């Protein structure tokens, strides 16, 4: 019974795509303004991290 339940809810890890984390980061970045559960500061930090993953240009860092 336990194996049947686990087989229904567990899946194999998805195949790795060549872009790695880039595609999910771009998708999440597009939705970031709609994530109202975060404060403005938290959204800004999330966007900064996602921009780093995707290689988006932003302000120069020191």
Biopython code that builds the backbone (N, CA, C, O; Angstrom):
import numpy as np
from Bio.PDB.StructureBuilder import StructureBuilder

atoms = [
    (1, "UNK", "N", (0.824, -1.197, 0.000)),
    (1, "UNK", "CA", (0.000, 0.000, 0.000)),
    (1, "UNK", "C", (0.872, 1.266, 0.000)),
    (1, "UNK", "O", (0.612, 2.213, -0.742)),
    (2, "UNK", "N", (1.910, 1.261, 0.845)),
    (2, "UNK", "CA", (2.798, 2.428, 0.924)),
    (2, "UNK", "C", (3.477, 2.682, -0.418)),
    (2, "UNK", "O", (3.601, 3.835, -0.832)),
    (3, "UNK", "N", (3.917, 1.638, -1.103)),
    (3, "UNK", "CA", (4.565, 1.808, -2.402)),
    (3, "UNK", "C", (3.599, 2.404, -3.421)),
    (3, "UNK", "O", (3.993, 3.231, -4.244)),
    (4, "UNK", "N", (2.350, 1.990, -3.367)),
    (4, "UNK", "CA", (1.352, 2.518, -4.296)),
    (4, "UNK", "C", (1.125, 4.010, -4.064)),
    (4, "UNK", "O", (1.010, 4.777, -5.020)),
    (5, "UNK", "N", (1.060, 4.421, -2.809)),
    (5, "UNK", "CA", (0.868, 5.836, -2.491)),
    (5, "UNK", "C", (2.090, 6.638, -2.936)),
    (5, "UNK", "O", (1.952, 7.681, -3.575)),
    (6, "UNK", "N", (3.272, 6.155, -2.601)),
    (6, "UNK", "CA", (4.492, 6.862, -2.976)),
    (6, "UNK", "C", (4.649, 6.943, -4.492)),
    (6, "UNK", "O", (5.104, 7.960, -5.015)),
    (7, "UNK", "N", (4.282, 5.896, -5.188)),
    (7, "UNK", "CA", (4.380, 5.900, -6.648)),
    (7, "UNK", "C", (3.471, 6.959, -7.259)),
    (7, "UNK", "O", (3.784, 7.506, -8.317)),
    (8, "UNK", "N", (2.355, 7.253, -6.608)),
    (8, "UNK", "CA", (1.433, 8.263, -7.122)),
    (8, "UNK", "C", (1.916, 9.694, -6.878)),
    (8, "UNK", "O", (1.598, 10.592, -7.658)),
    (9, "UNK", "N", (2.687, 9.919, -5.794)),
    (9, "UNK", "CA", (3.062, 11.294, -5.459)),
    (9, "UNK", "C", (4.522, 11.632, -5.756)),
    (9, "UNK", "O", (4.873, 12.807, -5.864)),
    (10, "UNK", "N", (5.367, 10.624, -5.888)),
    (10, "UNK", "CA", (6.780, 10.873, -6.157)),
    (10, "UNK", "C", (7.069, 10.671, -7.633)),
    (10, "UNK", "O", (6.490, 9.797, -8.278)),
    (11, "UNK", "N", (7.961, 11.480, -8.154)),
    (11, "UNK", "CA", (8.362, 11.344, -9.553)),
    (11, "UNK", "C", (9.873, 11.338, -9.633)),
    (11, "UNK", "O", (10.565, 11.693, -8.678)),
    (12, "UNK", "N", (10.369, 10.935, -10.774)),
    (12, "UNK", "CA", (11.807, 11.010, -11.005)),
    (12, "UNK", "C", (12.193, 12.470, -11.156)),
    (12, "UNK", "O", (11.369, 13.311, -11.514)),
    (13, "UNK", "N", (13.454, 12.760, -10.878)),
    (13, "UNK", "CA", (13.948, 14.123, -11.060)),
    (13, "UNK", "C", (13.829, 14.493, -12.533)),
    (13, "UNK", "O", (14.060, 13.656, -13.405)),
    (14, "UNK", "N", (13.470, 15.743, -12.812)),
    (14, "UNK", "CA", (13.358, 16.146, -14.218)),
    (14, "UNK", "C", (14.722, 16.101, -14.896)),
    (14, "UNK", "O", (15.759, 16.265, -14.253)),
    (15, "UNK", "N", (14.701, 15.878, -16.192)),
    (15, "UNK", "CA", (15.943, 15.873, -16.961)),
    (15, "UNK", "C", (16.543, 17.267, -16.925)),
    (15, "UNK", "O", (15.831, 18.269, -16.982)),
    (16, "UNK", "N", (17.856, 17.312, -16.830)),
    (16, "UNK", "CA", (18.542, 18.604, -16.835)),
    (16, "UNK", "C", (18.521, 19.167, -18.239)),
    (16, "UNK", "O", (18.775, 18.459, -19.213)),
    (17, "UNK", "N", (18.218, 20.441, -18.330)),
    (17, "UNK", "CA", (18.242, 21.108, -19.621)),
    (17, "UNK", "C", (19.539, 21.886, -19.738)),
    (17, "UNK", "O", (20.150, 22.212, -18.720)),
    (18, "UNK", "N", (19.969, 22.188, -20.939)),
    (18, "UNK", "CA", (21.241, 22.898, -21.100)),
    (18, "UNK", "C", (21.290, 24.243, -20.387)),
    (18, "UNK", "O", (22.356, 24.662, -19.935)),
    (19, "UNK", "N", (20.165, 24.918, -20.280)),
    (19, "UNK", "CA", (20.190, 26.235, -19.653)),
    (19, "UNK", "C", (20.218, 26.176, -18.129)),
    (19, "UNK", "O", (20.361, 27.212, -17.479)),
    (20, "UNK", "N", (20.086, 24.985, -17.548)),
    (20, "UNK", "CA", (20.162, 24.849, -16.099)),
    (20, "UNK", "C", (19.122, 25.680, -15.382)),
    (20, "UNK", "O", (17.922, 25.490, -15.581)),
    (21, "UNK", "N", (19.573, 26.594, -14.554)),
    (21, "UNK", "CA", (18.670, 27.403, -13.744)),
    (21, "UNK", "C", (18.182, 28.653, -14.465)),
    (21, "UNK", "O", (17.345, 29.381, -13.932)),
    (22, "UNK", "N", (18.678, 28.909, -15.644)),
    (22, "UNK", "CA", (18.336, 30.157, -16.324)),
    (22, "UNK", "C", (16.855, 30.259, -16.666)),
    (22, "UNK", "O", (16.226, 31.275, -16.372)),
    (23, "UNK", "N", (16.293, 29.236, -17.277)),
    (23, "UNK", "CA", (14.884, 29.300, -17.688)),
    (23, "UNK", "C", (13.940, 29.478, -16.496)),
    (23, "UNK", "O", (13.055, 30.332, -16.557)),
    (24, "UNK", "N", (14.094, 28.709, -15.421)),
    (24, "UNK", "CA", (13.219, 28.954, -14.268)),
    (24, "UNK", "C", (13.436, 30.337, -13.652)),
    (24, "UNK", "O", (12.485, 30.957, -13.176)),
    (25, "UNK", "N", (14.673, 30.822, -13.658)),
    (25, "UNK", "CA", (14.943, 32.147, -13.097)),
    (25, "UNK", "C", (14.269, 33.238, -13.923)),
    (25, "UNK", "O", (13.743, 34.202, -13.367)),
    (26, "UNK", "N", (14.283, 33.091, -15.255)),
    (26, "UNK", "CA", (13.622, 34.066, -16.120)),
    (26, "UNK", "C", (12.117, 34.047, -15.863)),
    (26, "UNK", "O", (11.479, 35.097, -15.786)),
    (27, "UNK", "N", (11.558, 32.851, -15.731)),
    (27, "UNK", "CA", (10.112, 32.736, -15.486)),
    (27, "UNK", "C", (9.728, 33.363, -14.144)),
    (27, "UNK", "O", (8.740, 34.092, -14.058)),
    (28, "UNK", "N", (10.504, 33.082, -13.106)),
    (28, "UNK", "CA", (10.212, 33.657, -11.795)),
    (28, "UNK", "C", (10.430, 35.164, -11.802)),
    (28, "UNK", "O", (9.687, 35.900, -11.152)),
    (29, "UNK", "N", (11.435, 35.627, -12.525)),
    (29, "UNK", "CA", (11.709, 37.069, -12.617)),
    (29, "UNK", "C", (10.528, 37.798, -13.247)),
    (29, "UNK", "O", (10.188, 38.912, -12.847)),
    (30, "UNK", "N", (9.905, 37.157, -14.236)),
    (30, "UNK", "CA", (8.747, 37.770, -14.892)),
    (30, "UNK", "C", (7.565, 37.906, -13.935)),
    (30, "UNK", "O", (6.750, 38.817, -14.075)),
    (31, "UNK", "N", (7.476, 37.004, -12.971)),
    (31, "UNK", "CA", (6.365, 37.039, -12.014)),
    (31, "UNK", "C", (6.677, 37.836, -10.745)),
    (31, "UNK", "O", (5.775, 38.099, -9.949)),
    (32, "UNK", "N", (7.906, 38.213, -10.550)),
    (32, "UNK", "CA", (8.324, 38.865, -9.307)),
    (32, "UNK", "C", (7.453, 40.055, -8.903)),
    (32, "UNK", "O", (7.124, 40.173, -7.723)),
    (33, "UNK", "N", (7.066, 40.939, -9.819)),
    (33, "UNK", "CA", (6.231, 42.077, -9.405)),
    (33, "UNK", "C", (4.874, 41.663, -8.830)),
    (33, "UNK", "O", (4.252, 42.428, -8.093)),
    (34, "UNK", "N", (4.423, 40.468, -9.164)),
    (34, "UNK", "CA", (3.118, 40.001, -8.693)),
    (34, "UNK", "C", (3.199, 39.283, -7.344)),
    (34, "UNK", "O", (2.167, 38.916, -6.781)),
    (35, "UNK", "N", (4.384, 39.084, -6.829)),
    (35, "UNK", "CA", (4.558, 38.357, -5.568)),
    (35, "UNK", "C", (4.315, 39.299, -4.392)),
    (35, "UNK", "O", (5.252, 39.730, -3.719)),
    (36, "UNK", "N", (3.057, 39.608, -4.160)),
    (36, "UNK", "CA", (2.682, 40.605, -3.157)),
    (36, "UNK", "C", (2.869, 40.117, -1.725)),
    (36, "UNK", "O", (2.763, 40.904, -0.785)),
    (37, "UNK", "N", (3.143, 38.831, -1.550)),
    (37, "UNK", "CA", (3.377, 38.334, -0.196)),
    (37, "UNK", "C", (4.747, 38.775, 0.340)),
    (37, "UNK", "O", (5.023, 38.654, 1.533)),
    (38, "UNK", "N", (5.604, 39.290, -0.561)),
    (38, "UNK", "CA", (6.913, 39.796, -0.158)),
    (38, "UNK", "C", (6.845, 41.306, -0.001)),
    (38, "UNK", "O", (6.044, 41.975, -0.654)),
    (39, "UNK", "N", (7.685, 41.828, 0.863)),
    (39, "UNK", "CA", (7.795, 43.284, 0.987)),
    (39, "UNK", "C", (8.526, 43.819, -0.251)),
    (39, "UNK", "O", (9.096, 43.049, -1.023)),
    (40, "UNK", "N", (8.504, 45.123, -0.429)),
    (40, "UNK", "CA", (9.225, 45.723, -1.552)),
    (40, "UNK", "C", (10.707, 45.375, -1.500)),
    (40, "UNK", "O", (11.316, 45.068, -2.524)),
    (41, "UNK", "N", (11.279, 45.424, -0.311)),
    (41, "UNK", "CA", (12.701, 45.110, -0.156)),
    (41, "UNK", "C", (12.994, 43.646, -0.508)),
    (41, "UNK", "O", (14.000, 43.346, -1.151)),
    (42, "UNK", "N", (12.119, 42.754, -0.087)),
    (42, "UNK", "CA", (12.306, 41.335, -0.396)),
    (42, "UNK", "C", (12.187, 41.078, -1.897)),
    (42, "UNK", "O", (12.967, 40.311, -2.463)),
    (43, "UNK", "N", (11.210, 41.719, -2.541)),
    (43, "UNK", "CA", (11.063, 41.570, -4.001)),
    (43, "UNK", "C", (12.287, 42.115, -4.718)),
    (43, "UNK", "O", (12.769, 41.515, -5.679)),
    (44, "UNK", "N", (12.785, 43.240, -4.256)),
    (44, "UNK", "CA", (13.972, 43.836, -4.874)),
    (44, "UNK", "C", (15.167, 42.881, -4.756)),
    (44, "UNK", "O", (15.911, 42.693, -5.718)),
    (45, "UNK", "N", (15.345, 42.288, -3.591)),
    (45, "UNK", "CA", (16.444, 41.348, -3.388)),
    (45, "UNK", "C", (16.273, 40.114, -4.269)),
    (45, "UNK", "O", (17.238, 39.646, -4.873)),
    (46, "UNK", "N", (15.063, 39.591, -4.344)),
    (46, "UNK", "CA", (14.790, 38.435, -5.196)),
    (46, "UNK", "C", (15.104, 38.757, -6.650)),
    (46, "UNK", "O", (15.745, 37.966, -7.341)),
    (47, "UNK", "N", (14.655, 39.913, -7.112)),
    (47, "UNK", "CA", (14.919, 40.324, -8.491)),
    (47, "UNK", "C", (16.416, 40.448, -8.727)),
    (47, "UNK", "O", (16.911, 40.044, -9.780)),
    (48, "UNK", "N", (17.136, 40.996, -7.772)),
    (48, "UNK", "CA", (18.591, 41.120, -7.904)),
    (48, "UNK", "C", (19.235, 39.741, -8.065)),
    (48, "UNK", "O", (20.076, 39.546, -8.942)),
    (49, "UNK", "N", (18.847, 38.801, -7.232)),
    (49, "UNK", "CA", (19.408, 37.446, -7.319)),
    (49, "UNK", "C", (19.062, 36.793, -8.652)),
    (49, "UNK", "O", (19.915, 36.169, -9.283)),
    (50, "UNK", "N", (17.807, 36.940, -9.080)),
    (50, "UNK", "CA", (17.390, 36.338, -10.346)),
    (50, "UNK", "C", (18.120, 36.981, -11.524)),
    (50, "UNK", "O", (18.471, 36.295, -12.484)),
    (51, "UNK", "N", (18.348, 38.283, -11.459)),
    (51, "UNK", "CA", (19.105, 38.952, -12.518)),
    (51, "UNK", "C", (20.535, 38.429, -12.576)),
    (51, "UNK", "O", (21.108, 38.311, -13.660)),
    (52, "UNK", "N", (21.105, 38.122, -11.445)),
    (52, "UNK", "CA", (22.458, 37.555, -11.427)),
    (52, "UNK", "C", (22.476, 36.179, -12.085)),
    (52, "UNK", "O", (23.404, 35.854, -12.827)),
    (53, "UNK", "N", (21.458, 35.376, -11.814)),
    (53, "UNK", "CA", (21.384, 34.043, -12.404)),
    (53, "UNK", "C", (21.253, 34.141, -13.920)),
    (53, "UNK", "O", (21.910, 33.405, -14.657)),
    (54, "UNK", "N", (20.405, 35.049, -14.378)),
    (54, "UNK", "CA", (20.143, 35.143, -15.813)),
    (54, "UNK", "C", (21.176, 35.968, -16.563)),
    (54, "UNK", "O", (21.178, 35.999, -17.794)),
    (55, "UNK", "N", (22.048, 36.630, -15.829)),
    (55, "UNK", "CA", (23.063, 37.434, -16.486)),
    (55, "UNK", "C", (22.556, 38.773, -16.970)),
    (55, "UNK", "O", (23.207, 39.445, -17.771)),
    (56, "UNK", "N", (21.378, 39.162, -16.473)),
    (56, "UNK", "CA", (20.820, 40.464, -16.857)),
    (56, "UNK", "C", (21.724, 41.571, -16.336)),
    (56, "UNK", "O", (22.242, 41.493, -15.222)),
    (57, "UNK", "N", (21.903, 42.585, -17.141)),
    (57, "UNK", "CA", (22.760, 43.684, -16.699)),
    (57, "UNK", "C", (22.015, 44.561, -15.719)),
    (57, "UNK", "O", (20.809, 44.777, -15.840)),
    (58, "UNK", "N", (22.734, 45.049, -14.773)),
    (58, "UNK", "CA", (22.172, 45.930, -13.766)),
    (58, "UNK", "C", (23.226, 46.921, -13.341)),
    (58, "UNK", "O", (24.227, 47.101, -14.034)),
    (59, "UNK", "N", (23.016, 47.566, -12.214)),
    (59, "UNK", "CA", (24.012, 48.523, -11.737)),
    (59, "UNK", "C", (25.347, 47.839, -11.480)),
    (59, "UNK", "O", (25.400, 46.678, -11.074)),
    (60, "UNK", "N", (26.416, 48.575, -11.721)),
    (60, "UNK", "CA", (27.754, 48.020, -11.479)),
    (60, "UNK", "C", (27.952, 47.747, -10.003)),
    (60, "UNK", "O", (27.487, 48.500, -9.147)),
    (61, "UNK", "N", (28.633, 46.681, -9.722)),
    (61, "UNK", "CA", (28.903, 46.292, -8.330)),
    (61, "UNK", "C", (30.335, 46.666, -7.975)),
    (61, "UNK", "O", (31.234, 46.631, -8.815)),
    (62, "UNK", "N", (30.525, 47.027, -6.702)),
    (62, "UNK", "CA", (31.892, 47.361, -6.270)),
    (62, "UNK", "C", (32.486, 46.236, -5.478)),
    (62, "UNK", "O", (33.629, 46.333, -5.030)),
]
sb = StructureBuilder()
sb.init_structure("model")
sb.init_model(0)
sb.init_chain("A")
sb.init_seg("    ")
for serial, (resi, resn, name, xyz) in enumerate(atoms, 1):
    if name == "N":
        sb.init_residue(resn, " ", resi, " ")
    sb.init_atom(name, np.array(xyz, "f"), 0.0, 1.0, " ", f" {name:<3s}", serial, name[0])
structure = sb.get_structure()
